[in-house]
Amino acid sequence: MNFPVALDDDFIAFSPKKKLTQSQIKALLAYLNSSFGQFQVERKGRATGGGMLSLEVDYATNVPVPDVVKMRDRDIGILARAFENLEDEARRLGGADRRSNITRLQRTTNSIDDKLVRILGVPRDAPSKLRKATELMMERRVARMEEARAETIRGEESPRIVPPRKTREAASKEDRLTQPLEGWIR
């Protein structure tokens, strides 16, 4: 199946090496939108300005995903329908680009997680642990971006570390202890 895709340099297009059916692609999309996929993106992504997350191509190629070619047709169908439900709900809400909408989609994402637990045979508490870890990584990343940094200018913000002022005595002592570069070359 070929998809016409228009991208700029800020997007990664996933193109399967094997020919996949539409249901198999939807099953993969369900995984990538689950807590399992979100954890991998948060783990592999790079924090950028403002707390955004960038997933570089080199890292994206190493994100583990289930092999849908080897998956049972019944399981593919279950995941494909779960992705369709997520997509329908996101469209009904007007997208998944606001935190409030993402919060509203959590019940649908949890449903995908439950299906993946059964299909992949992982422990039942895996999704909740992944959600907690993902949330911690996300909060830490955003907090780092919000912290004041001495090297940035933000209105009237003062640097956190202020260098001590030199007194005349300290300045003259420093002049006696140091010499210009030419003094070393002679």
Buried (B, 14 or more C-beta within 10 A) or exposed (E): EEEEEEEEEEEBEEEEEEEBBEBBBBBBBBBBBBBBBBBBBBEBBEBEEEBEBEBEEEBBEEBEBBEBEEBEEEBBBBBBBBBBBBBEBBEEBEEBEEEEBBEBBEEBBBBBBBBBBEBEEBEEEBBEEBBEBBBEBBEEBBEEBEEEEEEEEEEEEEEEEEEEEEEEEEEEEEEEEEEEEEEEEE
